[in-house]
């Protein structure tokens, strides 16, 4: 049977302020439980789209055409860089279709890599300081990854979900405009509105609101709200679930 693969950062990491069964991705797994035999969660706190793309391409042989893939887009202001001294191996967590944990495995292709927040680095050292250029780089990665998953992996059931602040509205800046138009037209991408962050803003306070404010991590209410109001309708539209 197919597997459900989850990619993202702390907003989709198992047990991070919300138990898997009450998380937005756990709710997806629940509604797909008769169509899958395993859930593989590749998320970890601090992750970014660069590392996610690297993992998907590097492990391309394990994905089957009938698998389901959800790529959560973390906050954009993060970089993946080589650092052999930072021996932190992220793990993927394997569950059965009822979200009972089976195993944990090292993500070997990420060995020797570390992640950094752009605003903590020297402005002259980081060539991604401009936020619009950061967004252009991320959109380009997402569009290329969309093509890779569809054509190279031959997977048809996948979706990109923005877990953080919505991407900016359509701009006339040519560097960004063509990428935005491509992403706007793609039903597999929820990037510009209805994000995990934005649908809960001023509605459901994150569980760690006192520490991170509205950029924090939601408990069951916020996760349920995003799934029921946004994610479920989109994956239904994409043919994952029956109306």
C-alpha positions as CSV (number, residue, x, y, z in Angstrom):
1,X,0.0,0.0,0.0
2,X,1.1,3.6,-0.4
3,X,2.8,5.6,2.3
4,X,2.2,9.1,3.5
5,X,5.4,11.2,3.8
6,X,5.5,14.4,5.8
7,X,8.2,17.0,5.4
8,X,8.6,20.2,7.4
9,X,10.0,21.8,10.6
10,X,8.8,22.1,14.2
11,X,5.3,22.8,13.0
12,X,5.1,19.2,11.8
13,X,7.6,17.5,14.1
14,X,5.9,14.7,16.1
15,X,5.1,15.6,19.7
16,X,6.1,19.2,19.3
17,X,3.4,20.9,21.5
18,X,0.8,18.6,20.0
19,X,0.5,14.8,19.9
20,X,0.6,13.2,16.4
21,X,-3.1,12.3,16.5
22,X,-4.1,15.9,17.1
23,X,-1.6,17.4,14.7
24,X,-2.7,18.7,11.2
25,X,-0.6,15.9,9.6
26,X,-2.0,13.3,11.9
27,X,-5.5,14.3,10.9
28,X,-4.5,13.8,7.2
29,X,-3.2,10.4,8.2
30,X,-6.5,9.6,10.0
31,X,-8.5,10.4,6.9
32,X,-6.2,8.4,4.7
33,X,-5.8,5.4,7.0
34,X,-7.6,3.0,4.7
35,X,-5.5,4.1,1.8
36,X,-2.0,3.9,3.4
37,X,0.0,1.4,5.4
38,X,2.6,3.7,6.9
39,X,3.3,7.4,7.8
40,X,6.9,8.6,7.5
41,X,7.5,11.9,9.2
42,X,10.8,13.6,8.0
43,X,10.4,16.8,10.0
44,X,12.6,18.4,12.6
45,X,12.8,21.8,14.3
46,X,14.7,24.5,12.4
47,X,14.4,22.7,9.1
48,X,14.1,24.7,5.8
49,X,13.1,24.1,2.2
50,X,16.7,23.6,1.0
51,X,17.2,20.6,3.3
52,X,13.7,19.2,2.4
53,X,14.6,19.4,-1.3
54,X,17.9,17.8,-0.6
55,X,16.3,14.9,1.3
56,X,13.6,14.2,-1.3
57,X,16.1,14.2,-4.2
58,X,18.7,12.2,-2.3
59,X,16.2,9.5,-1.3
60,X,14.3,9.5,-4.5
61,X,14.5,5.7,-4.8
62,X,12.3,5.1,-1.9
63,X,9.2,7.0,-3.1
64,X,6.6,5.1,-5.1
65,X,4.3,6.6,-7.7
66,X,1.2,5.9,-5.5
67,X,2.7,7.5,-2.3
68,X,1.3,10.7,-0.8
69,X,3.8,13.6,0.0
70,X,3.1,16.7,2.0
71,X,5.9,19.3,1.9
72,X,5.5,21.9,4.6
73,X,7.3,25.1,3.8
74,X,9.0,26.4,6.9
75,X,9.9,30.1,7.6
76,X,12.0,31.4,4.7
77,X,14.9,33.1,6.6
78,X,16.9,29.9,7.1
79,X,20.0,28.5,5.4
80,X,21.5,25.0,5.1
81,X,25.2,25.1,5.2
82,X,28.0,22.5,5.5
83,X,29.4,22.1,9.0
84,X,31.1,18.8,9.7
85,X,31.6,19.8,13.3
86,X,27.9,19.9,14.1
87,X,27.1,16.2,14.2
88,X,23.3,16.4,14.5
89,X,21.5,13.7,12.6
90,X,17.8,14.4,12.1
91,X,15.6,11.3,12.2
92,X,12.5,10.3,10.3
93,X,9.8,8.7,12.5
94,X,7.8,5.8,11.1
95,X,4.2,5.1,12.1
96,X,1.6,2.6,11.1
97,X,-1.7,3.9,9.5
98,X,-3.1,4.3,13.0
99,X,-0.2,6.5,14.1
100,X,1.4,4.0,16.4
101,X,5.2,4.6,16.2
102,X,7.2,1.7,14.6
103,X,10.7,3.0,14.3
104,X,13.1,6.0,14.1
105,X,15.9,6.1,11.5
106,X,18.8,8.6,10.9
107,X,18.5,10.7,7.8
108,X,22.0,9.9,6.6
109,X,22.0,12.4,3.6
110,X,21.9,15.3,6.1
111,X,25.1,14.3,7.9
112,X,27.5,17.2,8.1
113,X,24.9,19.8,7.3
114,X,23.6,22.5,9.8
115,X,21.0,25.2,9.6
116,X,21.2,28.9,10.4
117,X,18.9,31.8,10.7
118,X,19.8,34.6,8.2
119,X,19.2,37.6,10.5
120,X,21.8,36.1,12.9
121,X,24.6,36.2,10.2
122,X,26.8,38.9,8.7
123,X,24.8,40.9,6.1
124,X,27.8,40.9,3.8
125,X,28.2,37.2,4.1
126,X,24.6,36.3,3.4
127,X,23.5,37.0,-0.2
128,X,19.9,36.3,0.7
129,X,19.3,39.4,2.9
130,X,16.6,41.0,0.7
131,X,13.3,39.3,1.7
132,X,11.9,39.4,-1.9
133,X,14.9,37.7,-3.2
134,X,14.7,35.1,-0.4
135,X,11.1,34.5,-1.5
136,X,12.1,34.2,-5.2
137,X,14.8,31.6,-4.2
138,X,12.3,29.6,-2.2
139,X,9.6,29.7,-4.9
140,X,12.1,28.6,-7.5
141,X,13.1,25.6,-5.3
142,X,9.4,24.7,-4.8
143,X,8.6,24.9,-8.5
144,X,11.6,22.8,-9.4
145,X,10.7,20.3,-6.7
146,X,7.1,20.2,-7.9
147,X,8.4,19.2,-11.4
148,X,10.9,16.6,-10.0
149,X,8.2,14.9,-7.9
150,X,5.7,14.9,-10.7
151,X,8.0,13.9,-13.6
152,X,11.0,12.1,-12.0
153,X,9.3,10.3,-9.2
154,X,6.0,10.0,-11.1
155,X,4.1,10.8,-7.9
156,X,0.7,12.6,-8.5
157,X,-0.6,13.0,-4.9
158,X,1.6,15.7,-3.3
159,X,1.0,19.1,-2.0
160,X,3.0,22.1,-0.7
161,X,1.7,23.8,2.4
162,X,3.0,27.1,3.8
163,X,3.5,26.6,7.6
164,X,4.5,30.2,8.2
165,X,3.8,33.8,7.1
166,X,2.1,34.0,3.7
167,X,4.2,34.8,0.7
168,X,3.7,38.4,-0.5
169,X,1.0,39.3,-3.0
170,X,1.7,39.4,-6.7
171,X,4.3,42.0,-7.5
172,X,5.5,43.7,-10.7
173,X,9.1,43.0,-9.9
174,X,10.2,40.7,-12.8
175,X,12.6,38.7,-10.7
176,X,9.7,37.5,-8.5
177,X,6.6,38.0,-10.7
178,X,7.1,35.1,-13.1
179,X,7.7,32.7,-10.1
180,X,4.6,34.0,-8.3
181,X,2.4,33.5,-11.3
182,X,3.6,29.9,-11.7
183,X,2.9,29.1,-8.0
184,X,-0.5,30.9,-7.9
185,X,-1.7,28.8,-10.8
186,X,-0.7,25.5,-9.2
187,X,-3.4,23.8,-7.1
188,X,-0.8,21.7,-5.3
189,X,0.5,24.9,-3.6
190,X,-1.0,26.8,-0.7
191,X,1.6,29.5,-0.2
192,X,0.0,33.0,-0.4
193,X,-2.8,32.7,2.1
194,X,-4.6,30.3,4.4
195,X,-1.3,29.2,6.0
196,X,-0.9,27.3,9.3
197,X,0.1,30.7,10.8
198,X,-2.4,33.0,9.1
199,X,-5.6,31.1,9.6
200,X,-4.9,30.9,13.4
201,X,-3.8,34.5,13.7
202,X,-5.9,36.3,16.3
203,X,-8.1,33.2,16.6
204,X,-6.2,30.4,18.4
205,X,-3.2,31.3,20.5
206,X,-0.2,29.0,20.1
207,X,0.6,26.8,23.0
208,X,3.9,28.6,23.4
209,X,2.5,32.1,22.9
210,X,4.3,33.6,25.9
211,X,7.6,32.7,24.3
212,X,7.0,33.1,20.5
213,X,3.8,35.1,20.2
214,X,1.7,34.3,17.1
215,X,4.8,32.6,15.5
216,X,4.5,29.9,18.1
217,X,3.3,26.3,17.8
218,X,-0.3,25.4,18.0
219,X,-2.0,22.7,20.2
220,X,-5.0,20.6,19.1
221,X,-7.4,23.6,18.5
222,X,-5.1,25.4,16.0
223,X,-4.1,22.2,14.2
224,X,-7.7,21.1,13.9
225,X,-8.7,24.6,12.7
226,X,-6.1,24.7,9.9
227,X,-6.8,21.1,8.8
228,X,-10.6,21.5,8.7
229,X,-10.7,24.9,7.2
230,X,-7.9,24.6,4.6
231,X,-6.0,21.4,4.2
232,X,-8.9,18.9,4.1
233,X,-10.7,20.8,1.3
234,X,-7.6,21.1,-0.8
235,X,-6.5,17.5,-0.6
236,X,-10.2,16.6,-1.4
237,X,-10.0,18.8,-4.4
238,X,-6.8,17.1,-5.5
239,X,-8.6,13.7,-5.3
240,X,-7.1,12.3,-2.1
241,X,-10.4,12.1,-0.3
242,X,-14.0,11.6,-1.5
243,X,-16.4,14.5,-1.2
